[in-house]
Amino acid sequence: MAIRSGDHVIDVGAHNEFYSVLFGLAVGADSRVVSAEPHPDNAAILRTNLKDNRHEQRVRVEEVAARSADGAARSSSISMGLHAGELAVALNLAD
């Protein structure tokens, strides 16, 4: 399935850049991308990368996790291929 101008995209587990930047490029100015990334370190890097690529208007970063049921999980931050830490995140089922 191709992403085209006018599409709306949700990037779950966005980490820090790659697909969110590509989605921001693919959707065009009349569309939006929501990137879900629960780890604050990764979300900060993602926001910087989006700004550097001029996609901060098209891509909204939400510091949330997605799951099909309520619960908890661990989110990892990986920097330069090295494990940089974990964070416990609450998971709430969205209506």
VEXDREN-112038 format. One line per field, with one value per residue: residue number from 1; residue in one letter; x, y, z of N, C-alpha, C in turn. Coordinates in steps of 0.05 Angstrom, whole numbers, plus 5000, padded with zeros to 4 digits. Layout:
nr = c(NUM / ...)
rest = c(A / ...)
n_xx = c(X / ...)
n_yy = c(Y / ...)
n_zz = c(Z / ...)
ca_xx = c(X / ...)
ca_yy = c(Y / ...)
ca_zz = c(Z / ...)
c_xx = c(X / ...)
c_yy = c(Y / ...)
c_zz = c(Z / ...)
END
This chain:
nr = c(1 / 2 / 3 / 4 / 5 / 6 / 7 / 8 / 9 / 10 / 11 / 12 / 13 / 14 / 15 / 16 / 17 / 18 / 19 / 20 / 21 / 22 / 23 / 24 / 25 / 26 / 27 / 28 / 29 / 30 / 31 / 32 / 33 / 34 / 35 / 36 / 37 / 38 / 39 / 40 / 41 / 42 / 43 / 44 / 45 / 46 / 47 / 48 / 49 / 50 / 51 / 52 / 53 / 54 / 55 / 56 / 57 / 58 / 59 / 60 / 61 / 62 / 63 / 64 / 65 / 66 / 67 / 68 / 69 / 70 / 71 / 72 / 73 / 74 / 75 / 76 / 77 / 78 / 79 / 80 / 81 / 82 / 83 / 84 / 85 / 86 / 87 / 88 / 89 / 90 / 91 / 92 / 93 / 94 / 95)
rest = c(M / A / I / R / S / G / D / H / V / I / D / V / G / A / H / N / E / F / Y / S / V / L / F / G / L / A / V / G / A / D / S / R / V / V / S / A / E / P / H / P / D / N / A / A / I / L / R / T / N / L / K / D / N / R / H / E / Q / R / V / R / V / E / E / V / A / A / R / S / A / D / G / A / A / R / S / S / S / I / S / M / G / L / H / A / G / E / L / A / V / A / L / N / L / A / D)
n_xx = c(5017 / 5013 / 5032 / 5001 / 4994 / 4948 / 4933 / 4926 / 4968 / 4988 / 5043 / 5064 / 5104 / 5147 / 5201 / 5259 / 5263 / 5265 / 5218 / 5177 / 5197 / 5200 / 5145 / 5124 / 5145 / 5119 / 5063 / 5048 / 5028 / 4975 / 4960 / 4966 / 5011 / 5013 / 5058 / 5071 / 5108 / 5131 / 5177 / 5211 / 5264 / 5272 / 5229 / 5243 / 5289 / 5264 / 5230 / 5269 / 5294 / 5250 / 5242 / 5291 / 5285 / 5243 / 5190 / 5158 / 5108 / 5074 / 5078 / 5059 / 5082 / 5067 / 5073 / 5061 / 5041 / 5018 / 4969 / 4930 / 4901 / 4890 / 4946 / 5016 / 5082 / 5151 / 5193 / 5245 / 5304 / 5347 / 5409 / 5454 / 5460 / 5468 / 5441 / 5406 / 5375 / 5315 / 5244 / 5186 / 5120 / 5052 / 4997 / 4939 / 4876 / 4850 / 4790)
n_yy = c(4977 / 5043 / 5106 / 5167 / 5236 / 5271 / 5229 / 5203 / 5185 / 5139 / 5129 / 5080 / 5068 / 5100 / 5112 / 5145 / 5171 / 5151 / 5128 / 5164 / 5213 / 5199 / 5189 / 5240 / 5267 / 5240 / 5247 / 5300 / 5370 / 5376 / 5337 / 5295 / 5266 / 5224 / 5209 / 5160 / 5154 / 5131 / 5138 / 5190 / 5209 / 5188 / 5212 / 5266 / 5267 / 5252 / 5296 / 5336 / 5316 / 5317 / 5372 / 5389 / 5367 / 5395 / 5379 / 5388 / 5412 / 5377 / 5329 / 5303 / 5291 / 5246 / 5229 / 5173 / 5104 / 5048 / 4998 / 4938 / 4929 / 4949 / 4960 / 4951 / 4966 / 4962 / 5012 / 5022 / 5062 / 5073 / 5091 / 5106 / 5052 / 5030 / 5007 / 5052 / 5059 / 5044 / 5053 / 5052 / 5047 / 5067 / 5034 / 5049 / 5030 / 5058 / 5091)
n_zz = c(5000 / 4982 / 5008 / 5001 / 4980 / 5018 / 5050 / 5118 / 5171 / 5221 / 5261 / 5298 / 5354 / 5340 / 5349 / 5336 / 5285 / 5226 / 5195 / 5207 / 5186 / 5132 / 5123 / 5133 / 5089 / 5047 / 5053 / 5042 / 5043 / 5058 / 5093 / 5152 / 5200 / 5255 / 5305 / 5349 / 5406 / 5464 / 5497 / 5528 / 5513 / 5462 / 5436 / 5439 / 5406 / 5359 / 5350 / 5341 / 5294 / 5259 / 5257 / 5235 / 5184 / 5165 / 5176 / 5219 / 5220 / 5194 / 5220 / 5281 / 5345 / 5394 / 5460 / 5476 / 5487 / 5448 / 5451 / 5452 / 5498 / 5567 / 5611 / 5627 / 5605 / 5583 / 5557 / 5513 / 5504 / 5452 / 5432 / 5383 / 5372 / 5421 / 5482 / 5519 / 5564 / 5602 / 5609 / 5647 / 5622 / 5623 / 5596 / 5564 / 5541 / 5484 / 5467)
ca_xx = c(5000 / 5029 / 5023 / 4999 / 4986 / 4921 / 4930 / 4933 / 4984 / 4996 / 5068 / 5064 / 5131 / 5162 / 5229 / 5270 / 5264 / 5265 / 5193 / 5162 / 5207 / 5190 / 5116 / 5120 / 5151 / 5101 / 5035 / 5042 / 5021 / 4947 / 4956 / 4979 / 5022 / 5016 / 5079 / 5069 / 5133 / 5128 / 5201 / 5217 / 5289 / 5267 / 5210 / 5258 / 5305 / 5246 / 5222 / 5292 / 5297 / 5228 / 5247 / 5314 / 5275 / 5221 / 5165 / 5145 / 5080 / 5059 / 5081 / 5054 / 5093 / 5052 / 5089 / 5042 / 5045 / 4993 / 4966 / 4901 / 4888 / 4904 / 4968 / 5041 / 5104 / 5176 / 5201 / 5274 / 5317 / 5371 / 5424 / 5479 / 5461 / 5472 / 5418 / 5411 / 5357 / 5287 / 5224 / 5160 / 5099 / 5025 / 4982 / 4910 / 4861 / 4836 / 4763)
ca_yy = c(5000 / 5067 / 5130 / 5188 / 5262 / 5270 / 5207 / 5208 / 5162 / 5136 / 5114 / 5070 / 5060 / 5116 / 5113 / 5172 / 5186 / 5142 / 5126 / 5189 / 5232 / 5191 / 5193 / 5269 / 5274 / 5226 / 5255 / 5326 / 5392 / 5375 / 5313 / 5295 / 5241 / 5223 / 5190 / 5152 / 5145 / 5136 / 5145 / 5219 / 5214 / 5182 / 5232 / 5291 / 5264 / 5252 / 5324 / 5350 / 5306 / 5328 / 5401 / 5390 / 5359 / 5413 / 5364 / 5391 / 5421 / 5354 / 5306 / 5309 / 5271 / 5241 / 5212 / 5152 / 5077 / 5037 / 4969 / 4930 / 4926 / 4964 / 4945 / 4965 / 4955 / 4977 / 5025 / 5026 / 5083 / 5063 / 5112 / 5097 / 5023 / 5021 / 5009 / 5076 / 5059 / 5035 / 5069 / 5038 / 5064 / 5057 / 5030 / 5051 / 5024 / 5082 / 5086)
ca_zz = c(5000 / 4980 / 5022 / 4981 / 4989 / 5028 / 5070 / 5146 / 5179 / 5249 / 5263 / 5326 / 5360 / 5320 / 5357 / 5334 / 5260 / 5199 / 5180 / 5211 / 5167 / 5105 / 5121 / 5130 / 5061 / 5029 / 5055 / 5031 / 5062 / 5066 / 5109 / 5178 / 5211 / 5284 / 5312 / 5377 / 5417 / 5493 / 5512 / 5524 / 5499 / 5433 / 5426 / 5436 / 5382 / 5336 / 5345 / 5329 / 5267 / 5243 / 5252 / 5216 / 5158 / 5160 / 5176 / 5245 / 5216 / 5184 / 5238 / 5309 / 5362 / 5419 / 5478 / 5485 / 5476 / 5437 / 5457 / 5449 / 5524 / 5588 / 5623 / 5629 / 5588 / 5585 / 5532 / 5513 / 5489 / 5440 / 5420 / 5369 / 5373 / 5448 / 5500 / 5536 / 5587 / 5600 / 5622 / 5649 / 5611 / 5627 / 5570 / 5567 / 5516 / 5473 / 5456)
c_xx = c(5018 / 5016 / 5024 / 4991 / 4956 / 4915 / 4937 / 4946 / 4989 / 5021 / 5070 / 5092 / 5151 / 5192 / 5239 / 5271 / 5253 / 5237 / 5176 / 5170 / 5197 / 5160 / 5110 / 5125 / 5129 / 5073 / 5029 / 5031 / 4992 / 4940 / 4971 / 4989 / 5023 / 5036 / 5077 / 5096 / 5133 / 5153 / 5209 / 5243 / 5285 / 5249 / 5224 / 5276 / 5288 / 5237 / 5245 / 5295 / 5275 / 5232 / 5269 / 5305 / 5250 / 5194 / 5149 / 5116 / 5063 / 5058 / 5078 / 5065 / 5076 / 5068 / 5070 / 5051 / 5018 / 4993 / 4936 / 4887 / 4903 / 4926 / 4993 / 5062 / 5129 / 5183 / 5231 / 5283 / 5343 / 5385 / 5450 / 5482 / 5465 / 5447 / 5423 / 5393 / 5329 / 5269 / 5198 / 5138 / 5072 / 5012 / 4953 / 4896 / 4846 / 4809 / 4760)
c_yy = c(5025 / 5090 / 5153 / 5215 / 5260 / 5248 / 5217 / 5183 / 5163 / 5118 / 5105 / 5059 / 5075 / 5117 / 5141 / 5185 / 5171 / 5143 / 5152 / 5210 / 5225 / 5195 / 5223 / 5278 / 5264 / 5238 / 5282 / 5346 / 5390 / 5351 / 5315 / 5267 / 5244 / 5201 / 5185 / 5141 / 5152 / 5145 / 5174 / 5225 / 5210 / 5204 / 5259 / 5290 / 5265 / 5280 / 5340 / 5342 / 5316 / 5357 / 5404 / 5384 / 5375 / 5398 / 5369 / 5401 / 5397 / 5331 / 5315 / 5286 / 5269 / 5221 / 5192 / 5125 / 5067 / 5007 / 4963 / 4926 / 4942 / 4947 / 4963 / 4951 / 4971 / 4988 / 5030 / 5050 / 5072 / 5085 / 5101 / 5067 / 5012 / 5026 / 5032 / 5077 / 5050 / 5053 / 5053 / 5057 / 5051 / 5055 / 5031 / 5047 / 5050 / 5074 / 5098)
c_zz = c(5000 / 4997 / 5002 / 4995 / 4996 / 5048 / 5098 / 5156 / 5209 / 5250 / 5293 / 5332 / 5342 / 5325 / 5352 / 5306 / 5236 / 5185 / 5184 / 5191 / 5139 / 5102 / 5118 / 5102 / 5042 / 5030 / 5044 / 5052 / 5072 / 5083 / 5136 / 5185 / 5241 / 5291 / 5342 / 5387 / 5447 / 5508 / 5507 / 5509 / 5469 / 5421 / 5422 / 5411 / 5357 / 5330 / 5332 / 5299 / 5248 / 5237 / 5232 / 5187 / 5149 / 5158 / 5202 / 5243 / 5207 / 5203 / 5267 / 5326 / 5388 / 5436 / 5492 / 5473 / 5466 / 5443 / 5455 / 5475 / 5545 / 5599 / 5626 / 5612 / 5594 / 5557 / 5534 / 5496 / 5478 / 5425 / 5408 / 5371 / 5401 / 5465 / 5520 / 5560 / 5581 / 5616 / 5624 / 5639 / 5617 / 5600 / 5576 / 5540 / 5508 / 5462 / 5428)
END
